[in-house]
Amino acid sequence: MKHIAIFASGSGSNAENIIRYFNDKKNAKVALVLSNKPDAYVIKRAEKLNVPVKVFNREDFYNSNNVLDTLISYNIDFIVLAGFLWLVPENILRHYKRRIVNIHPALLPLYGGKGMYGDRVHRAVIESGDSESGITIHYVDEKYDNGDIIFQVRCRVEPGETPESLAAKIHELEYKYYPQIIEKLILEAK
């Protein structure tokens, strides 16, 4: 049984979807949720689903081994970022090389980088006049939205599309594909 940790900073709908997906699996489970925001709704979602939660601050994350030690103490094999907006520090990247993944709500390398998340991404896609958007699942490295692309899937950007309507399409793709790709990566890592 592989143990997954999810890092999240916000409402946690993707985190909840991933937790529920792995609830009945025999090959992996979400063993820990970590957040840098003590008031993030993801904490309530995880607690309702009986997943342990750890909250950390910038000092813990960047200037100590506290977060890495926590991951090791929970026997974490694989890390999933789900709406987590901080760069992952070198000590964790090194320990979990090619075992940390993120999802981005656009087709990277377009519309990525620092500050490009959520409605900011959808607005940029619409304003550019692109006819397609989608999701990108990628490995995490030392730069925002830069790691090797694992999987992409596209959707149409319709005339009159709004950031909210595009976000709804993107969320559907995230909920469908992110858990499946995580499971595939875990199975391939055996």
Order of alpha helices (4+ residues) and beta strands (2+ residues): beta-alpha-beta-alpha-beta-alpha-alpha-beta-alpha-beta-alpha-beta-beta-alpha
